[in-house]
Amino acid sequence: MRKLFYKSVAALLIAVLIQSASLHSALALSVGEERKIGEQLLYQIRSAFSLVDDPDLVVYLRSLGKEVLDVAGLQYFDYYFYIVQSDEFNAFAAPSGLIFFYTGLIGAMESEDELVSVLAHEIGHVARRHLAGRVEKGKLVSAASLAVALAALALGGGAASQALFTGSLAAGQSAALHYSRKDEEEADLMAYGWMKEMRRHPQGQEKMLETMRRVSRYRSDKLPQYLLTHPNPEYRLNYVQSLMVVDDQELVSFEDTDDLEFLRFKYRVMSTSDGAERLREYLLSRITDSRLDSHGQLMAKYGLAQVERRMNNYTRSEALLDQVIAAIPGWQILTTDKGVLLFEAGRPEEARDLLARSFKKNPKDMYAAYNLARVNMALGNLDEAENLFKVVSYDLPQYAKVYFELGKIATAKKEEAAAAMALGKYNLYEGKLKLAEFSLKQVLQHSQATKQEKLEAERLLETIKRVQEK
């Protein structure tokens, strides 16, 4: 009876929190102010870091976010998910639904459920508007200064962080932006409830908190930024474990998540970082680790193929990738991976055949579309390349690299206004606002620019003006 009582109380708490997430009000900041802060924060992050924005990685993360949001209910904001190129153990949610994962944190994860647990936790903070509620509006110079302070917190304690803090909020004010114990408990409870609703075992949440506890113990001299802004991993772990004890009979029926997609995502992300030799050693140890199942060992081999590709060891990379394809022959994205590899290895015709096959099977595969466009461009098929790049830009409108390629095509065709527009967008989404402003003003002054191009340039210039407001 006691266990049934605790189970009923836990279920009621989860239901109340989830239902009230969209009703939380009387906060210091309005929803409109939060959106402005989020927009300014995004450009602060873009100017300080590179974003890992390969189409396959962005689409995968976006799909997991949608899965959480489908059960989270009505939200104040649209959500966008970004991968920050940094070895820091960190993730960060802006007040307006922008969620950043650092490559260092992704590398510490072992399963998709761990990734989903962090993602759901961050969505919980945004849904409950925790940061907005902690801001004492009267102490702020402006929304821009809050965005700068949030960016400094996201960056950690390095030189870039200190430079951002200079002239904005005092250190005491920034400390108020850290989540409280109650904030963390609420976000953990919401994440727990959402994971159950998605039929994902909260064990992923438990394992992620165990990793955080381990990191906090072994790096107590200099805690990672994530553990400074998201404190109390020990207490949070105990809290989630107590919920799991109450739900133990229900959780027995949950099936294990297939982690193939996650492991591909993880190793693709890790291979973008520096330290290829260190990663190679790690993956070689995983391939021979008897504690891993066959899929874990196989995907470590996939990761090694990505490392070899990054180091221009194309023959070795192809041999490893072929072994993975042979073991999982129906996984189409591996064909795309091989097409990308062959293109980089100087075999564009073979690459085109594979990438065209992938894109034909799945016209929504922007990873295949983008790389097929690159191949066509290299082969001199500019019109085909341009059409494919435009398809990608419609689906991923903030993907900077696609505008760089479109700019090269426009330049080759002597379409000066289109080239300036593409360059403006490229610099905008790279966080280079002054360069973006220069190019977009060129569009407005160009006699060949269409009315639509000028309207778009004006809109983007307004964006630049808005995010630079003090």
N, C-alpha and C positions, 0 to 999 in steps of 0.2 A: 504493500500500500504506500509506504514512504517513497519508494522508487517511482511509482505511478504519479504521486503528488509532485515530485521534483520534475518529472518529465512534462507534466501539464503546465507547471510554472514556467519552465524553459520555453515551451512552445508558445505560451502566451506572451512572454517577453519578446521573443523573436517577431511574433505577429505585430505586436504594438509598435516596435521600432521600425519595422519595414513599412507599416501603414502610415506612420507619422513622419517618415523621411521627407515626403513631399509637402508636409504641412508645417514644417518647422519655420517659425517666423520671428518677428521682433528682434532681428539681428542688426548689428551695427551697420553693415553694408547692404545696399540694395542689390538685387540680382543684376541690374544693369551695370553697377559699379564693379561687381565681380567679373562680369564679362570683359570689361575694359582692362581690369588688372590682369586677367588671364592672357589677353591678347598682348599686352606689353611684356608680360613675363616670357611668353613664347619667343619673342624676338630677342630678349636678353639671353635666353638659353641658346638660341641659334647663333648669336654673335660670339658666344663663349665656347661652344662645343660644336663638333660635327654630329649630325644625326645619322644614324644607320637607317636609311630609308629605302633599301632595296624592296621592290614591289612585293615579292613573296613574303618577306618578313613583316611588312606593314599589314598586308592582308590577313596573315595568320593572327597577328596580335589583335587586329580589328575584329576578327571573327570570334575570338574568345571574349572580347569586351561586349560584343553584341549578345553573346550567350548569357553573360551576367545581367546585362541590362534588360533582357527579355523577361527575367524573373524579378528584377528590382522594381519594376513599375514606373509610373510617371516621374519624370525628372525635370528639374529646373533648366538643365543645360543639355546641349549636345556634347558628346564625349569624343575626344580624340586621343590617340595613344602614340607615343613616340619612344624611340630607343636612342639613348644618349651614349655616344662613344666615350666611355670613361671606365677605368678599372675600379672606380669607387663602388663600394657596397651600398647602393642607394636606389631609392625610388621616390617619386615626389608627385603629389597631386595639387594642381593649382585650384583655387576656389571655383573656377568656372568650368571644370570638366576636362582640363588638359592633364593627362597622366603620363609621366616620364619614367621609363625603366632604364637603369644604367646597365651597361654590358657586364660590369663586375658583379652585379646582383644576379643577373640571368645566368652567368657562369657558375654561380654557387647553387643553383637549383638542380634537382634530379628528376623532376616529373612535371607533367602538365598541370596536375592538381596543385602543386606548389605555386606555379605561376598564376593560376586562376585565383588561388587564395589571396595572394598579394594584390592582384588586380581588383578583386572584390573588396578587399579591405580599403584600398584607395578610393574606390567608388563610394564606399560607405562614408568616408570622410567628406567627400564632396556632397553626397546626398543629404547628410546631416549639417552641411555648411559649417563644419567645425572651425576652419580657419577664419571664415567670415565672422563667426560668433566670438572669436578671441581678439579681434581687432577693436581697440578703443578708438573710435573714429575721430574723436577730438584731438588725439595726439598725432594724427597723420598730417604730413605736409600736403600730400596728394595721393591719388591712386597710383600715380607713376612711382612715387617713392616706396609704396608698399610692394609694387611689382619688383622693384630693384632689391628690396630686402628679401623677398621670397626667393628671388634668383640667387642671392648670396647664400641663403640657407641651402638651396638645392645644390649649389656648387661645392659646399663644404668649407673647409678652413684654409684653403690655399690663397695664393696671391690674387687670383681673379676674384675670389669672394671678398677679400679685404678691400680691393679696389672698388667693388660695387657698393660696399657699405659706406665708403667715404662720401660724405655729403648727403646721405639719405637718413635712415633711421638709426637711432642710437642702439648700442648693443643690448641695452636693457629692454628696449621695445621689441627687438628681434626675438629675444628669448620668449616673449609672450606668444610668439607664433608657433612654438613647439606644442605638440599635442599633449593634453593632460591624460592622466590615468583613465578618467571617465570617457574621454574621447576615444582612446584606444579600445576600451571595453565595448563601447557602442559599435565601433567599426568592426571589431572582431566578431561580435554577436551577429551583426548583419551579414558579414561574409560567411559565417558558419551556416546561418539559415538559408542563404542563397545557394551555397554549395549543396546542401541537402536537397533543396528544391530542384537543382540541376542533376540530382542523382550522382554527384561527385562526392567521394568519401572525404570527410573533413580531416582524414589522416594527412592529406596534403598540407592542410593548414598547420597541423601539429608538427610535421616534419620541418616546415619552413621556420616555425618558431623555435624549434630545437636548433636549427642552424644559426638563427639570430642569437640564441643564448650562448652557443659555443663561441661565436665570433665575439660577443661581448666579454666573455671570460678571458679569451686568449689575446684580445686586443684592448684590454682595459686601460692601457696607457694612453691610447688615442682611438677612441671609439669612432667607427664609421658614422657618417652623417645620418644615415638612416636610423641608427640606434639612438642618436641624439634627438632627432625630431619625432621618433616613434619609440619612446622609452619603455622600460619594464618588461623585457622579453620573458623573464622568469615568471612573473605574475601572469602575463598573458598566456603563456604555455599552460600553466596550472588551470587557468580559467577554461581554456578550450578543452583540455583533457577532462575536466569535470563535466562539461556538456556532453562529451563523447561517452562517458560512463553512463550517464542517464539514458543516452540513445543507443546503447550497445546492441540491443536486440534488433532495432530497426536497421542499423548500419551493416549488420551481417549480410543483408540481401543486396548491398551495393556491389556492383561489378567493378573490377579494376579498369582504369583508363588505359587505352592504348597510347603509349608514349612515343610512337614512331615520329609523328609530326613534330612533337615537342623537341625530341632529340635532334632532328634535322635543323629545326629553328635554332636551338641552343648552339650547335656546332657551327652553323653558318654565322651566327652572331659572334661567337668566340674567334672565328677565323678572320674577322675583320680587324681584330685588335693587334697591337704590337706583341712581340714575344712569341714568334712562330716556333722557335726551338723548344721553348718551355711547354707550349701547347702540344707539340709533337710528342714530347716525352710523356705527357699526361695521357694522351690518346693511346699511345703504344701500351702503356700500363693497363688501360681499360680493355684493350683488345684481348689481353691475356689474363684478365681478372676473372677467376673462376666463380666469384660471387655474383657476377652479372649474368643475366639470362642471355640467350642467343641474340635477341634483338638489341640488347644493350651493347654487346660486343660488336655486332654488325654495324650499328650506328656510330660507334667509335671509329670503325674503319671508314665510314662515310666522312666523319669529321677529319680524319687524317687525309682523305682525298682532297678536302677543301684546303687544308694547310699546304699540301704539295702544290696545288694549283696556285695558291697565293705566292708561293716561292718559285713559280715558273717551272716546276718539275712536272711537266705535263704528261709524260709517258707514265710515270709512277702514279700520278693522280688518276689517269684514265683506267689503269689496271685495277686500282682499288675501287673506283666507282663502278666498273663493270661487274665486280664481284657482288656489290650491293644490289645492282640491277638484276643480276641473275637470281639472287635470293628473294627479291621482291619484284617480280617482273611486271606486275600490274600497276605499279605506282608511277603515274605519268610524270610527276614533277621531277623524277630522277632523269627522265629523258630530256627534260628542259635543262637540268643541271649539266648533262653531258653536252648538249648543244652549246651552252655557254663555255664550257671547257674547250671544245673543239674550235670555237671562234677565237678564243684567246691563244690557242695553240697554233693559229695561222692556217686553219682549215675551214674557211668560211662557207664553201659550198656544202660540205658535209653538215656543218652547223645549221645552215638554212633548212636543210631537209628535216632535221630533227625538231627544230623549233617550229617550223611550219606545221609539222604533224601534231605537236603539242597544242598549238594555238587553234588548230582546226577542231581538235577534240574538245577543247574548252576555250571558247572565245572570251570568257571572263578572266582568263589567266593572264594578268598584266605582266607577270614575270616573263612569260614566253613572248608576249607582244612587244615588250620593251627590247628584249635581246634580239628578237627577229628584226626589229626596226634597225638596231645597230648593225646587224649583219647586212641587211639590204643597203644601208648607207655605205658600208665599206665596199660593197660590190657595185656601187654607183647607181643603185635603184632609188633615186632620191624621192620620187613621188610615193612609192610604196612605203619607204621609211617614214616620210612625213605623215602619211595617213595613220600608220601604226603609232607613232609618237603622239599624235593628237588623241587617239583612242585612250592611251595611257593617261594623258593629261586630263581628260574628262573624268576618269575614274579616280585618279590620284592628283587632284588639282594643286597640291602643295609639294609635289615631288620635284625638287629643284633640277635634278640632272636632266629630266626630259626637256626642260626649256633650254638648257645649254645645247642639246642636240638639235632642237628645232631652230635655235639661233644660227647654228652652223649651216643648216640647210637653207635658211632664208638668205644668209650671206652668199652662199654658193649660187643662189638664184638671183642675186642682186636685188632682193626685196628689203630695202633698207629699213622701212618702218616696221615690218614684221620682225626683222632681226633685232631692232632696238627694243621692241616689246618683249621678245623672248629673253633677251639679256636682262631686261628690267625685272622680269619675273624670277629668273634664275638668281639674281643677286638678292631680291626680296626674300626668297625662301631659303637663302643661305645666311640671312641675317645681316647682309651688307647693305644697309639702308641708304647710305649716301650714294653708292654706285647705282642702286636701283632707282633712286630719285633722278639721277642724271639721265639715265637711259629713258625713263618714262617721260621726262620733259622733252626729250628728243622726239618721241612719238607725237606729242602735242604740236610740235613745231614743224613736223615733216609734211610737206605738201601731198605726198602720196598716201599718207595714213588715211584709212577709212574712218567713217563716222563711228563705227563700232569699236575700232581700235582706240580712237581718241576717248570715247566714253569709258572704256576699260582702263586706259591709262589714268584718267581723272579719278576713277574709283580707287585704284591702287595707290595713287598719290595721297588720297584722303586717308587711306589706311596708314601710310607712312607718317603722315602728319599726326594722326591720332595716337600712334604708339610712341611717338617722340614727345608728346605733351608732358610738361613737368607738373 
